[in-house]
Structure formats: structure tokens, C-alpha cells
Amino acid sequence: MRFLCVLGLVVVSIVEIGPIPITPILLIWIVVFRPIWFYQFVNKIYGKEDS
């Protein structure tokens, strides 16, 4: 799981070099749509059980 996070950050960092800001667009999408995978990911990081 940690490897996938690092890999994702590397990909975003490489894409971020271009003229289009990817990180703010991704964060806005996460805030607006609140995908379940993000909620589960945060719970897994902080060690909380799904409820």
C-alpha cells in the first residue's frame, strides 16, 4: 500500500511539471465527490475501523 502511495505521488509530481496544475484539480474532485475509496484509505492510514 505504501508503495502505491509513493508511486502515485511520483506520477503526480512528474505530471505537475507541465503547464496544467493536476494536484488542485484532483483535490477539488475528492472534496466534491467524496469517493468511498478515499474515505477507506484515510481510515486505513489512521487505523480506524469502517463503520
KANOR-V564427 format. One record per pair of residues at least 6 apart in sequence whose C-alpha atoms are under 8 Angstrom apart, sorted by the first residue. I is the first residue (numbers start at 1). J is the second residue. Records with the same first field share a line. If there is no record, write none. Layout:
# KANOR-V564427
I = J + J
This chain:
# KANOR-V564427
12 = 22 + 23
15 = 22
16 = 22 + 23
30 = 38
40 = 50
43 = 49 + 50
